[in-house]
Amino acid sequence: MKFDLKPETINYVKILYKDSNDFSHCVKASIKYFTEYDIYACAKKEDWENVPSPQKVTLNFACNNGLYRAESTLKYTKYEEPYLYFSIKIPDEIDYQQNREYFRVHINKDVVVSYRAEDEVIRVSCKTFDLSANGLKVKLSDKTFFPEDVFIDMYFDNREIRTKAKYIRSDEDDEIIKASFNFVDLDSADLDYISRICIKKQIEDKRSSLE
């Protein structure tokens, strides 16, 4: 559908871009204003990083009535501590994703992240750190390079789910290395199953906190 969002309807936008080393990053930014041709957004960034431009970026808009996704071009960035400003071309089209952003829960499940490197398929076995119907964060034993496009295999008690995913970023805190991924084209039945898992875990956590 044609891009026709209004700034006042957008709560925030998540911008997926790549740095000069071709590593993917995702920042949560606020919309400053629109023009006829451009979107201006800013995110709080304590550390400057080189963001090549122009480059293709993916935008995820969290709006009052749901989530929207679009592909566009980052025209340039400007850093004024502690903010990173983005100038992005108005997308030609935007796709409606879902009617809400799903909550995340801490959960421990087996996961395999796989991708192709030249003629070899690399498989990384790990555990989930948290999970939602949008994506997941996994715990890694070592720092690992991931390309943008991967496959995720998740193993639940009575179900195995396989889906395409996009690598977002890696973080390290409390001596734990974590990598974040967003699901791509997750089957609706699998999405419902993961949503039920998350709701059940949220209820269990609330009950535990009251004991």
Residue pairs with C-beta under 8 A, 6 or more apart in sequence:
1 93
1 94
1 95
1 96
2 92
2 93
2 94
3 70
3 90
3 91
3 92
3 93
3 94
4 94
5 61
5 63
5 68
5 94
7 31
7 33
7 34
9 63
9 64
9 65
10 31
10 61
10 62
10 63
11 62
11 63
11 64
12 28
12 29
12 30
12 31
12 61
12 62
13 28
13 29
13 30
13 31
13 39
13 41
13 59
13 60
13 61
13 62
14 26
14 27
14 28
14 29
14 59
14 60
14 62
15 26
15 27
15 29
15 41
15 43
15 57
15 58
15 59
15 74
15 86
15 88
16 24
16 25
16 26
16 57
16 58
16 59
16 60
16 166
16 168
17 24
17 25
17 26
17 27
17 51
17 55
17 57
17 74
18 24
18 25
18 52
18 55
18 148
19 25
19 49
19 50
19 51
19 52
20 49
20 50
20 51
20 52
23 169
24 148
24 166
24 167
24 168
24 169
25 49
25 168
25 169
26 168
26 169
26 180
27 43
27 45
27 84
28 43
29 41
29 42
29 43
29 86
30 41
30 42
30 43
31 39
31 40
31 41
32 40
32 41
32 42
32 85
33 40
34 40
34 90
35 90
36 90
37 89
37 90
38 75
38 87
38 88
38 89
38 90
39 59
39 72
39 86
39 87
39 88
39 89
39 90
40 85
40 86
40 87
40 88
41 85
41 86
41 88
42 83
42 84
42 85
42 86
43 83
43 84
43 86
44 82
44 83
44 84
45 79
45 82
45 83
45 84
46 82
48 79
48 81
48 84
51 74
51 77
51 84
53 74
53 75
53 76
53 77
54 73
54 74
54 75
54 76
55 73
55 74
56 71
56 72
56 73
56 74
57 71
57 72
57 73
57 74
57 88
58 69
58 70
58 71
58 72
58 166
59 69
59 70
59 71
59 72
59 88
59 91
60 67
60 68
60 69
60 97
61 67
61 68
61 69
61 70
61 94
62 101
65 99
66 96
66 97
66 98
66 99
66 100
67 96
67 97
67 98
67 99
67 100
67 101
68 94
68 95
68 96
68 97
69 94
69 95
69 97
70 91
70 93
70 94
70 95
71 91
72 88
72 89
72 90
72 91
73 88
73 89
74 86
74 87
74 88
74 89
75 87
75 88
75 89
76 87
77 84
77 85
77 86
77 87
78 84
78 85
78 87
79 85
101 134
102 132
102 133
102 134
102 195
102 198
103 132
103 198
103 202
104 130
104 131
104 132
104 137
104 198
105 130
105 131
105 132
105 198
105 201
105 202
105 205
106 129
106 130
106 201
106 205
107 128
107 130
107 131
107 197
107 198
107 201
108 127
108 128
109 127
109 128
109 131
109 154
109 155
109 156
110 125
110 127
110 154
110 155
111 125
111 126
111 127
111 128
111 136
111 138
111 152
111 153
111 154
111 155
112 123
112 124
112 125
112 126
112 152
112 153
112 155
113 123
113 124
113 126
113 138
113 146
113 150
113 151
113 152
113 165
113 179
113 181
114 121
114 122
114 123
114 124
114 150
114 151
114 153
115 121
115 122
115 146
115 147
115 149
115 150
115 151
116 122
117 147
124 140
124 144
124 146
126 138
126 139
126 140
126 141
126 179
127 138
127 139
128 136
128 137
128 138
128 139
128 154
129 136
129 137
129 138
129 139
129 176
129 178
130 136
130 137
131 137
131 194
131 197
131 198
132 194
132 198
133 183
133 186
133 191
133 194
133 195
133 198
134 182
134 183
135 165
135 168
135 180
135 181
135 182
135 183
136 152
136 154
136 180
136 181
136 183
137 178
137 179
137 180
137 181
138 178
138 179
138 181
139 176
139 177
139 178
140 170
140 177
140 178
140 179
141 177
142 177
143 170
143 172
143 177
144 170
144 177
144 179
146 167
146 170
146 179
147 167
148 166
148 167
149 164
149 165
149 166
149 167
150 164
150 165
150 166
150 167
150 181
151 162
151 163
151 164
151 165
152 161
152 162
152 163
152 164
152 165
152 181
152 183
153 160
153 161
153 162
154 160
154 161
154 162
156 193
156 197
159 193
161 186
161 190
161 193
161 194
163 183
163 184
163 185
163 186
163 187
163 190
164 183
164 184
164 185
165 181
165 182
165 183
165 184
166 181
166 182
166 184
167 179
167 180
167 181
168 179
168 180
168 181
168 182
169 179
169 180
170 177
170 178
170 179
170 180
171 177
171 178
171 179
171 180
172 178
183 191
186 194
